Amino acid sequence: MTVDDREFTSAGGLLARVAPLGRRLRTEAGGAALLLAATVAALVWANSPWGDSYDTFWHTEIAIRVGGAELALDLQHWVNDGLMTFFFFVVGLEVKRELVLGELADRRRAAVPALAALAGLVVPALVYAVFNLGEEAVSAWGVVISTDTAFLIGVLALLGSAVPPQLRVFLMALAIADDVGALTVIALFYTEDLALVPLALAALGFALMFALRWLNVWRGPGYLVLGVAAWVAMYLSGVHPTLLGVAVALVTPAYAPRRSEVDEFARRARAYLQSPNSEYADAARLSIARSVPPGERLQQLWGPWSTCVFVPLFALANAGVPLTAETLRAAATSPVTLGVVAGLVLGKLVGILLGTGLAVRLRLGDLAPGLSPLHLVGGAALSGIGFTISLFIVDLAFTDEALADQARVGVLVASVLAAVLGWTLLRLAAHRHPGSADQSLDPPVDPDRDHVRGPADAPLTLVEYGDFECPFCGRATGAVADLRERFGDQLRYVFRHLPLSDVHPHAQLAAEAAEAAAAQGKLWEMYDRLVARPDRLATTDLLEHAAAVGLDVPRFARDLGAGRYTRRVQQDVESAEASGVVGTPTFFIGGRRHTGPYDAGSLAAALLADAGEDGVATPAGAVSVLPFLGLPGSGQRPDPDAPLPDLPSDLPETPDRDGDHPRLSDDQLARFERQGARRPVAAGDVLYRPGDPGYDFYVISSGAVAVVGYLGRSEGPVIRVHGERRFLGALDILSSKPVSRTAVVIRAGEVLQLTADQLRTVLSTDAELSGLVLRAYLARLAIGFEHSADLRILGRPGSSDVRRIQEYADAHQLTIDVVDVDANGDGGRLLAELGATEADLPVVVSRSGRVLQNPPDAQLDHALRTPD
């Protein structure tokens, strides 16, 4: 736990309690929910008995004075012109990434959504203009051109599996192209009179920021100072200052992570591990920061602020339309309101479908396989949600506040109608095409066609779509090699080609080279060389690889020259498109797409979870990766609906072994009670059960509680019985893993209950209790594994101490099992939060249950020789 974390949790636990809510709000659906909540709040505020305070508050003037210079804006303009600069900066970063690495990087693939976005800009504007011909309000046609990306992705997230991944990719590419068009329109048509001197100063500030980049200055303060100065100059020039955010974003570097920088971080991290000191720590920290592309780093920094703060504030400041009877009557017949509704709801729908059909008919590009016409219609309807930029342009386009209110009503009505229409159509499409939204492998693995490494009937299946020039595919990350070593013949690994030729010019020929090698029975030998050398894939390099693996080189060269295996590679590419794959590496486990990290630990946990009740045995001496900490690693899933066994009330307490069942003193109990709450319990009450997203920390004040394990298995179901002053739980109590055991009261009494966050507060402020709980949980975890190996090691595989103990076990012919505390990223964090030090690891437990902390060889000798 860092110092900041301790301060966070010790402040009465309030911030810690809202942390899970904060994580949910930072999701796509959470951001859309915040935006909707801010909109509703603005409408309620503006139409409440205190409605006059809405305008009064947002027109409160705030001035910044430096010497004799002053910049005075009201609160609404500080939000619209200031904070929204960061919103446009984040949008610009998304645009830059898509242009360089995403859907818009492949010009043919980008052609369809780009033309659809263009038509989706033009047609709504024409529809709006038809309603307002001859009126001054016709100049506000820009209000209807843009899709609100935040609301769009929020609705897509809420629809979940009803949205095929291909449609999501199409709509996101369309929204990005739409944003480019909308920002261009703002720059060209909604800029006030130009003041050339301030504009030149803004350009100078922008040029200096570019110069800092050229000088390899990558830290933020210099850019921040120049950015603020350029923003002020842009504001004074008459050009809307938010466009500066877009300009800065478009010159921010965007590229795939570079293997050399990742390797540099690894080198510096190793130096720090070997000699911990502040100099090496700073070097490692800066190295890992530099290994992340600037655009991605800045988007991660400012994205949550934009989603959770700036955009909701914008909605709060701009959506407060007084919905009086007079306003609604005027809006009902206003050509402005009707034009906005028709433009966004019908114009967007028709325009996008027209542009898509035209692009396909002209053969400018193709739609992804698996998209039905109804999916496209539903997606086009959703694109009519035009909220943020629409309200933004309302503020720029109208000087008459009455007309502006009518336009805002139109935007609100149109956004609701578009969302309802799109939602309904996509739900209908999901009902008619139930398999289209499934993120499953298409086609399934076929051993007669696919390249399979490992037994064809292995219980675990991992499929990778890879690109040989991608530095993070295959063995370059080490993940696949680690998994094959870990699971042995229980894993079959399938490799499918997805050469990203637009960013990796040698990838296509390298994929064909692998197929040419496969034709000579040397696929995996060639594969190993290609993934280990992603920087050596030129034609001459491929010939050298062919010779090195013993191929008939003339035949190999003829096959490549004739393009004999181009179609075979293209079949894999088509399967990737049908499966919704757009980048590499992408993994499928058990036929389902894996989302999240693809390190060896995460993939192994997903493989074991997919194995379900069949389970997967880990070879003797291999590292065991657990689906969650604190439970046996068989991968079995407990049945939450299995009936509880008939538990007698006189079950004896589980005896204490090496401190795994300590009994709290009165003082210790009182310290826990300051954070928790007491409650009575009756026999048969269930405190937690399998499938729960987590569980609380319970101390038994009186009575008794039995912890019941894997129901339906041959061994006894009762794992532990806790009596007075003993506490329940294991290391997974602070993780997000689902519960796999049942705690049931067998003798009525009273329990003291603390939430996980309350427990964190206690442990972060009380070293004695932290040590007591930590050591008990470590002992419980270790003892749980004692029956299948001579030695169980809880630690970090690869550390010198773990290797030493493994070598000791090999020399004495002992079976071992290593439990990785860093598996899934939970173990190390939990140990840190509980106050564990490196000196506590590794923890070793013998078959007899004796627990040792980082024991030297002599202590192992003594423990194994001496009976309990």
TITOR-495046 format. One record per residue (C-alpha): residue in one letter; x, y, z. Coordinates in steps of 0.2 Angstrom, whole numbers, padded with zeros to 4 digits, always signed. Layout:
AXYZ ...
END
This chain:
M+0000+0000+0000 T+0007+0017-0005 V+0007+0032+0007 D-0007+0040-0003 D-0017+0024-0002 R-0015+0024+0017 E-0021+0042+0018 F-0036+0037+0007 T-0042+0023+0018 S-0038+0031+0034 A-0049+0047+0031 G-0064+0039+0040 G-0065+0026+0026 L-0077+0038+0016 L-0067+0039+0000 A-0063+0020+0001 R-0082+0016+0002 V-0085+0026-0014 A-0071+0019-0024 P-0080+0004-0031 L-0094+0017-0037 G-0080+0028-0045 R-0073+0012-0054 R-0091+0009-0061 L-0093+0027-0066 R-0077+0027-0076 T-0084+0013-0088 E-0093+0018-0104 A-0110+0015-0097 G-0105+0024-0081 G-0100+0040-0091 A-0116+0040-0101 A-0126+0038-0085 L-0117+0053-0077 L-0120+0063-0093 L-0139+0058-0092 A-0139+0062-0073 A-0132+0080-0076 T-0144+0083-0090 V-0159+0078-0079 A-0152+0088-0065 A-0150+0104-0076 L-0168+0102-0082 V-0175+0099-0064 W-0165+0114-0058 A-0170+0126-0072 N-0189+0121-0070 S-0189+0121-0051 P-0195+0135-0040 W-0177+0141-0039 G-0176+0141-0058 D-0170+0159-0058 S-0154+0154-0049 Y-0149+0142-0063 D-0145+0157-0075 T-0139+0168-0061 F-0126+0154-0056 W-0120+0150-0073 H-0118+0169-0078 T-0108+0172-0062 E-0092+0181-0068 I-0075+0175-0064 A-0060+0185-0069 I-0041+0181-0069 R-0030+0196-0068 V-0011+0197-0071 G-0004+0214-0069 G-0015+0225-0079 A-0022+0211-0090 E-0038+0203-0086 L-0048+0189-0093 A-0066+0189-0087 L-0079+0175-0092 D-0095+0169-0084 L-0095+0151-0077 Q-0104+0144-0092 H-0091+0150-0104 W-0077+0144-0092 V-0085+0127-0094 N-0089+0129-0113 D-0073+0137-0118 G-0061+0131-0105 L-0065+0114-0098 M-0072+0108-0115 T-0055+0111-0122 F-0049+0095-0113 F-0065+0086-0120 F-0059+0090-0138 F-0042+0086-0134 V-0047+0068-0129 V-0058+0067-0144 G-0043+0073-0154 L-0032+0059-0146 E-0045+0046-0151 V-0045+0053-0169 K-0026+0053-0170 R-0025+0035-0164 E-0039+0029-0176 L-0030+0038-0190 V-0013+0029-0186 L-0017+0013-0178 G-0036+0010-0179 E-0050+0008-0191 L-0046+0024-0201 A-0028+0018-0204 D-0033+0005-0217 R-0040+0017-0230 R-0051+0003-0238 R-0058-0002-0221 A-0061+0016-0217 A-0069+0020-0233 V-0086+0014-0228 P-0088+0022-0211 A-0080+0038-0218 L-0092+0040-0232 A-0106+0035-0221 A-0101+0049-0208 L-0099+0061-0223 A-0117+0058-0229 G-0122+0058-0210 L-0116+0075-0209 V-0123+0082-0226 V-0141+0074-0226 P-0146+0080-0208 A-0140+0098-0212 L-0150+0098-0228 V-0165+0091-0219 Y-0163+0105-0206 A-0161+0118-0219 V-0177+0113-0228 F-0187+0117-0212 N-0178+0134-0210 L-0176+0140-0228 G-0177+0159-0228 E-0175+0161-0209 E-0160+0167-0200 A-0159+0151-0190 V-0154+0142-0206 S-0136+0146-0201 A-0138+0134-0186 W-0138+0118-0197 G-0122+0113-0188 V-0133+0108-0173 V-0139+0092-0182 I-0123+0085-0189 S-0114+0077-0175 T-0116+0060-0165 D-0113+0061-0147 T-0099+0048-0145 A-0101+0047-0126 F-0119+0043-0126 L-0117+0031-0141 I-0104+0020-0132 G-0114+0021-0116 V-0129+0014-0125 L-0119+0001-0134 A-0112-0004-0117 L-0129-0006-0110 L-0135-0016-0125 G-0120-0028-0122 S-0122-0044-0132 A-0136-0037-0143 V-0122-0027-0152 P-0111-0038-0163 P-0092-0033-0161 Q-0092-0029-0180 L-0106-0016-0178 R-0097-0008-0163 V-0081-0006-0173 F-0091+0001-0188 L-0100+0014-0177 M-0084+0019-0167 A-0075+0022-0184 L-0090+0032-0190 A-0091+0042-0174 I-0073+0046-0175 A-0075+0052-0193 D-0091+0061-0188 D-0080+0070-0175 V-0067+0075-0188 G-0081+0083-0199 A-0090+0092-0184 L-0074+0099-0178 T-0070+0105-0196 V-0087+0113-0197 I-0085+0122-0180 A-0068+0129-0186 L-0074+0135-0203 F-0092+0141-0200 Y-0093+0145-0182 T-0078+0156-0179 E-0080+0174-0175 D-0071+0189-0183 L-0052+0185-0183 A-0039+0195-0173 L-0023+0191-0182 V-0010+0196-0169 P-0017+0185-0155 L-0020+0171-0168 A-0001+0172-0173 L+0003+0171-0154 A-0007+0156-0153 A+0001+0148-0168 L+0018+0153-0160 G+0013+0144-0144 F+0008+0129-0154 A+0024+0129-0163 L+0034+0129-0147 M+0025+0114-0141 F+0029+0105-0157 A+0047+0111-0154 L+0047+0103-0137 R+0042+0087-0144 W+0056+0088-0157 L+0068+0091-0143 N+0061+0075-0134 V+0054+0084-0120 W+0040+0073-0114 R+0035+0079-0097 G+0020+0089-0095 P+0024+0106-0086 G+0032+0114-0101 Y+0017+0109-0112 L+0005+0115-0099 V+0012+0133-0098 L+0013+0135-0117 G-0005+0127-0119 V-0013+0140-0107 A-0004+0154-0116 A-0010+0148-0133 W-0027+0145-0126 V-0029+0163-0120 A-0022+0169-0137 M-0034+0158-0147 Y-0048+0165-0136 L-0043+0183-0140 S-0041+0179-0159 G-0060+0175-0161 V-0056+0157-0166 H-0065+0145-0153 P-0051+0140-0141 T-0058+0123-0139 L-0050+0119-0156 L-0033+0121-0149 G-0036+0105-0140 V-0039+0096-0156 A-0024+0103-0164 V-0013+0098-0150 A-0020+0081-0150 L-0017+0078-0168 V+0002+0082-0166 T+0003+0071-0151 P+0013+0055-0156 A+0002+0039-0157 Y+0010+0022-0161 A+0010+0005-0155 P+0021+0001-0139 R+0039-0001-0144 R+0047-0017-0139 S+0064-0008-0137 E+0057+0004-0124 V+0048-0011-0115 D+0064-0020-0114 E+0073-0005-0108 F+0061-0004-0093 A+0064-0022-0090 R+0083-0019-0089 R+0080-0005-0077 A+0068-0014-0066 R+0081-0029-0065 A+0094-0017-0059 Y+0082-0010-0046 L+0078-0027-0040 Q+0096-0032-0039 S+0101-0015-0030 P+0086-0006-0023 N+0089+0013-0022 S+0081+0029-0026 E+0091+0032-0042 Y+0086+0016-0049 A+0068+0017-0044 D+0066+0034-0052 A+0075+0027-0068 A+0063+0012-0068 R+0048+0023-0065 L+0052+0035-0079 S+0056+0021-0091 I+0040+0013-0089 A+0031+0029-0091 R+0041+0032-0107 S+0037+0015-0114 V+0018+0020-0115 P+0015+0031-0131 P+0011+0049-0126 G-0006+0049-0134 E-0011+0033-0124 R-0004+0040-0108 L-0013+0057-0110 Q-0029+0049-0115 Q-0028+0038-0099 L-0025+0054-0089 W-0038+0065-0096 G-0051+0053-0102 P-0059+0049-0085 W-0059+0068-0081 S-0067+0072-0098 T-0080+0058-0096 C-0084+0060-0077 V-0082+0078-0074 F-0080+0090-0089 V-0094+0083-0100 P-0107+0081-0086 L-0102+0099-0081 F-0105+0105-0099 A-0122+0096-0099 L-0127+0104-0082 A-0122+0121-0088 N-0131+0120-0105 A-0146+0108-0104 G-0156+0119-0092 V-0170+0124-0103 P-0185+0131-0094 L-0199+0119-0100 T-0213+0131-0098 A-0230+0129-0107 E-0225+0144-0118 T-0208+0137-0122 L-0216+0120-0126 R-0229+0127-0137 A-0217+0137-0146 A-0205+0122-0148 A-0220+0111-0154 T-0222+0122-0170 S-0205+0130-0171 P-0196+0126-0187 V-0180+0126-0177 T-0186+0112-0165 L-0194+0102-0179 G-0178+0104-0190 V-0167+0098-0176 V-0178+0083-0172 A-0180+0078-0191 G-0161+0081-0194 L-0155+0070-0180 V-0168+0056-0180 L-0172+0054-0199 G-0157+0064-0207 K-0144+0054-0198 L-0153+0037-0201 V-0155+0041-0220 G-0138+0049-0222 I-0128+0035-0214 L-0137+0021-0223 L-0136+0031-0240 G-0117+0033-0237 T-0114+0015-0232 G-0124+0009-0247 L-0115+0020-0259 A-0097+0015-0252 V-0101-0003-0255 R-0109-0001-0272 L-0094+0009-0278 R-0083-0005-0271 L-0074+0008-0260 G-0074-0005-0246 D-0083-0019-0238 L-0094-0022-0223 A-0088-0034-0210 P-0095-0051-0212 G-0110-0055-0200 L-0118-0038-0200 S-0137-0039-0205 P-0146-0024-0213 L-0156-0023-0197 H-0140-0020-0187 L-0135-0006-0198 V-0152+0002-0197 G-0151+0001-0178 G-0134+0008-0177 A-0138+0022-0189 A-0153+0026-0178 L-0142+0027-0163 S-0130+0039-0171 G-0144+0052-0171 I-0140+0055-0152 G-0133+0072-0155 F-0130+0079-0138 T-0114+0087-0132 I-0107+0095-0149 S-0125+0099-0154 L-0128+0109-0138 F-0110+0116-0140 I-0115+0123-0158 V-0132+0129-0151 D-0121+0141-0140 L-0111+0146-0155 A-0125+0148-0168 F-0139+0157-0159 T-0139+0175-0152 D-0158+0174-0149 E-0160+0165-0133 A-0178+0160-0137 L-0172+0151-0153 A-0158+0144-0143 D-0170+0136-0131 Q-0180+0129-0145 A-0165+0121-0152 R-0160+0114-0135 V-0178+0106-0134 G-0175+0099-0151 V-0159+0091-0146 L-0166+0083-0130 V-0181+0076-0139 A-0171+0070-0154 S-0158+0062-0143 V-0171+0052-0133 L-0180+0047-0149 A-0164+0041-0157 A-0159+0031-0142 V-0176+0023-0140 L-0177+0019-0159 G-0159+0012-0160 W-0161+0002-0144 T-0177-0006-0151 L-0170-0010-0168 L-0154-0018-0161 R-0164-0028-0148 L-0175-0034-0163 A-0160-0038-0173 A-0152-0048-0158 H-0169-0058-0157 R-0169-0062-0176 H-0150-0065-0177 P-0146-0073-0160 G-0128-0078-0165 S-0122-0062-0173 A-0118-0053-0157 D-0109-0068-0150 Q-0090-0065-0148 S-0086-0083-0153 L-0073-0090-0164 D-0079-0091-0182 P-0076-0104-0188 P-0072-0116-0173 V-0055-0124-0172 D-0053-0138-0185 P-0038-0149-0183 D-0038-0154-0201 R-0036-0135-0206 D-0029-0126-0192 H-0011-0126-0186 V-0012-0134-0169 R+0002-0136-0157 G-0001-0149-0144 P-0013-0164-0143 A-0028-0161-0154 D-0039-0168-0140 A-0031-0157-0126 P-0044-0151-0113 L-0038-0133-0115 T-0038-0123-0131 L-0030-0106-0134 V-0032-0098-0151 E-0021-0083-0156 Y-0023-0071-0170 G-0006-0064-0173 D+0005-0054-0184 F+0023-0059-0185 E+0029-0041-0186 C+0019-0036-0171 P+0033-0036-0157 F+0020-0041-0144 C+0013-0057-0152 G+0018-0075-0149 R+0034-0078-0140 A+0039-0060-0140 T+0028-0057-0124 G+0033-0074-0117 A+0015-0078-0113 V+0012-0092-0125 A+0029-0101-0121 D+0025-0099-0102 L+0008-0107-0104 R+0014-0122-0115 E+0028-0125-0102 R+0015-0123-0088 F+0001-0135-0095 G+0011-0146-0106 D+0000-0159-0116 Q-0016-0152-0108 L-0015-0136-0119 R-0018-0135-0138 Y-0012-0119-0145 V-0019-0113-0162 F-0011-0099-0172 R-0021-0090-0185 H-0014-0076-0196 L-0019-0058-0195 P-0006-0048-0204 L-0009-0029-0202 S-0001-0024-0218 D-0005-0006-0216 V+0007-0004-0201 H+0018-0019-0203 P+0024-0020-0221 H+0033-0037-0220 A+0019-0046-0210 Q+0009-0053-0225 L+0025-0061-0233 A+0030-0068-0216 A+0013-0076-0214 E+0015-0084-0231 A+0032-0090-0227 A+0025-0099-0212 E+0013-0107-0223 A+0026-0112-0235 A+0036-0120-0221 A+0020-0129-0215 A+0019-0137-0233 Q+0036-0144-0229 G+0032-0150-0212 K+0042-0136-0203 L+0028-0124-0197 W+0032-0123-0179 E+0051-0122-0182 M+0048-0107-0193 Y+0035-0100-0182 D+0048-0100-0167 R+0060-0090-0178 L+0048-0078-0184 V+0040-0073-0168 A+0057-0072-0160 R+0064-0060-0173 P+0050-0048-0178 D+0063-0035-0184 R+0070-0048-0197 L+0057-0052-0209 A+0063-0045-0225 T+0064-0056-0240 T+0082-0061-0238 D+0079-0064-0219 L+0065-0076-0223 L+0077-0086-0235 E+0089-0087-0220 H+0076-0093-0209 A+0071-0106-0221 A+0089-0112-0223 A+0091-0112-0204 V+0076-0124-0201 G+0081-0136-0215 L+0068-0131-0228 D+0070-0134-0247 V+0075-0116-0250 P+0072-0116-0269 R+0055-0123-0267 F+0051-0111-0253 A+0057-0097-0264 R+0046-0103-0278 D+0031-0104-0267 L+0033-0087-0260 G+0036-0079-0277 A+0020-0088-0284 G+0009-0082-0270 R+0004-0100-0267 Y-0002-0097-0249 T-0009-0080-0251 R-0027-0087-0251 R-0023-0098-0236 V-0018-0082-0226 Q-0033-0073-0232 Q-0044-0086-0225 D-0037-0083-0208 V-0040-0064-0210 E-0058-0067-0215 S-0061-0078-0200 A-0054-0064-0189 E-0066-0052-0197 A-0080-0064-0194 S-0075-0066-0176 G-0074-0047-0173 V-0055-0046-0172 V-0047-0030-0177 G-0030-0030-0169 T-0016-0042-0163 P-0013-0051-0152 T-0031-0057-0149 F-0035-0073-0140 F-0049-0085-0139 I-0051-0097-0125 G-0063-0111-0127 G-0070-0103-0142 R-0074-0087-0133 R-0065-0070-0135 H-0053-0066-0121 T-0054-0048-0115 G-0042-0040-0103 P-0024-0042-0101 Y-0015-0056-0110 D+0000-0060-0099 A+0003-0078-0094 G-0006-0077-0077 S-0022-0069-0084 L-0023-0081-0099 A-0019-0096-0087 A-0033-0091-0075 A-0045-0089-0090 L-0041-0106-0096 L-0043-0114-0080 A-0060-0105-0077 D-0066-0111-0094 A-0061-0129-0090 G-0075-0129-0077 E-0079-0144-0068 D-0068-0155-0079 G-0053-0147-0070 V-0035-0148-0076 A-0022-0156-0067 T-0005-0147-0066 P+0010-0157-0069 A+0021-0161-0054 G+0033-0147-0050 A+0025-0135-0062 V+0018-0118-0056 S+0000-0118-0052 V-0010-0103-0057 L-0027-0102-0047 P-0043-0094-0053 F-0043-0085-0036 L-0032-0084-0021 G-0035-0094-0005 L-0044-0109-0013 P-0038-0125-0021 G-0032-0123-0039 S-0042-0137-0047 G-0052-0125-0057 Q-0068-0132-0051 R-0083-0121-0050 P-0094-0123-0034 D-0113-0125-0036 P-0122-0110-0028 D-0138-0119-0029 A-0132-0136-0021 P-0142-0139-0004 L-0132-0137+0012 P-0128-0153+0021 D-0137-0156+0038 L-0124-0148+0050 P-0126-0153+0068 S-0125-0139+0080 D-0111-0148+0091 L-0098-0148+0078 P-0081-0145+0087 E-0071-0130+0083 T-0056-0132+0071 P-0040-0132+0081 D-0027-0119+0079 R-0012-0124+0068 D+0002-0112+0067 G-0009-0097+0070 D-0022-0100+0057 H-0036-0099+0069 P-0031-0086+0082 R-0043-0080+0096 L-0045-0062+0098 S-0042-0053+0114 D-0054-0041+0121 D-0043-0026+0116 Q-0042-0033+0098 L-0060-0036+0097 A-0064-0018+0103 R-0052-0011+0089 F-0061-0020+0076 E-0078-0015+0083 R-0074+0003+0081 Q-0076+0001+0062 G-0089-0013+0061 A-0106-0017+0068 R-0113-0031+0078 R-0129-0041+0073 P-0138-0056+0080 V-0138-0072+0069 A-0148-0088+0070 A-0144-0106+0066 G-0145-0108+0048 D-0142-0090+0043 V-0130-0089+0028 L-0117-0076+0029 Y-0110-0078+0011 R-0112-0091-0002 P-0104-0096-0019 G-0107-0084-0033 D-0107-0068-0022 P-0096-0054-0029 G-0087-0053-0012 Y-0089-0056+0006 D-0087-0046+0023 F-0075-0049+0037 Y-0084-0058+0052 V-0079-0060+0069 I-0089-0073+0080 S-0094-0064+0096 S-0104-0079+0102 G-0111-0095+0094 A-0102-0104+0080 V-0101-0103+0061 A-0096-0117+0049 V-0087-0114+0032 V-0093-0127+0019 G-0082-0131+0004 Y-0085-0139-0013 L-0102-0146-0011 G-0105-0163-0020 R-0087-0169-0020 S-0082-0184-0011 E-0072-0177+0003 G-0081-0169+0018 P-0089-0153+0015 V-0085-0144+0031 I-0068-0135+0030 R-0068-0125+0046 V-0078-0122+0061 H-0076-0105+0070 G-0081-0101+0087 E-0080-0086+0099 R-0068-0073+0095 R-0062-0081+0079 F-0063-0073+0062 L-0068-0079+0045 G-0061-0077+0028 A-0045-0079+0018 L-0034-0069+0007 D-0047-0067-0007 I-0058-0056+0005 L-0051-0040-0003 S-0051-0046-0021 S-0065-0044-0034 K-0066-0063-0036 P-0083-0072-0033 V-0085-0081-0017 S-0084-0100-0019 R-0088-0106-0001 T-0103-0105+0011 A-0102-0098+0028 V-0117-0104+0038 V-0122-0102+0057 I-0123-0118+0066 R-0126-0111+0084 A-0135-0095+0086 G-0126-0080+0093 E-0119-0063+0088 V-0106-0058+0074 L-0096-0042+0072 Q-0097-0038+0053 L-0084-0027+0044 T-0085-0023+0025 A-0069-0026+0015 D-0066-0007+0015 Q-0068-0006+0034 L-0056-0020+0036 R-0044-0011+0025 T-0045+0004+0036 V-0042-0006+0052 L-0027-0015+0044 S-0019+0001+0037 T-0019+0009+0054 D-0016-0005+0066 A+0001-0014+0063 E-0003-0028+0076 L-0020-0032+0069 S-0013-0032+0051 G+0001-0044+0056 L-0012-0056+0065 V-0024-0056+0050 L-0010-0058+0037 R-0001-0072+0045 A-0018-0081+0049 Y-0023-0079+0031 L-0006-0085+0024 A-0007-0100+0036 R-0025-0104+0030 L-0020-0103+0012 A-0004-0113+0014 I-0012-0127+0024 G-0026-0128+0011 F-0013-0135-0001 E-0003-0147+0010 H-0011-0163+0005 S-0005-0165-0013 A+0013-0160-0012 D+0028-0162+0000 L+0031-0143+0000 R+0019-0129-0005 I+0027-0113-0009 L+0018-0096-0009 G+0028-0083-0017 R+0034-0076-0034 P+0040-0089-0046 G+0057-0084-0053 S+0063-0076-0038 S+0080-0082-0031 D+0072-0088-0015 V+0059-0098-0024 R+0072-0105-0036 R+0083-0110-0021 I+0068-0119-0013 Q+0064-0128-0029 E+0082-0133-0031 Y+0082-0140-0013 A+0066-0150-0017 D+0074-0157-0033 A+0089-0162-0024 H+0079-0171-0010 Q+0066-0178-0023 L+0052-0169-0015 T+0036-0164-0025 I+0032-0146-0024 D+0018-0134-0029 V+0021-0115-0032 V+0007-0103-0029 D+0010-0087-0038 V+0004-0072-0027 D+0004-0061-0042 A-0008-0072-0052 N-0022-0061-0059 G-0014-0046-0051 D-0023-0049-0034 G-0010-0058-0023 G+0003-0045-0023 R-0009-0031-0020 L-0018-0040-0006 L-0002-0044+0003 A+0004-0026+0001 E-0013-0020+0008 L-0011-0032+0023 G+0007-0025+0026 A+0017-0040+0020 T+0035-0037+0017 E+0047-0046+0005 A+0055-0054+0020 D+0039-0064+0023 L+0039-0072+0006 P+0041-0086+0001 V+0030-0095+0013 V+0033-0113+0013 V+0021-0127+0021 S+0026-0145+0023 R+0015-0159+0020 S+0012-0160+0039 G+0006-0142+0039 R+0021-0134+0047 V+0022-0116+0040 L+0039-0108+0037 Q+0043-0090+0031 N+0057-0089+0018 P+0066-0104+0027 P+0085-0107+0023 D+0090-0125+0019 A+0095-0129+0036 Q+0078-0124+0043 L+0070-0135+0029 D+0081-0150+0034 H+0075-0147+0052 A+0057-0146+0048 L+0057-0161+0037 R+0066-0171+0050 T+0057-0166+0065 P+0039-0174+0067 D+0025-0162+0074 
END
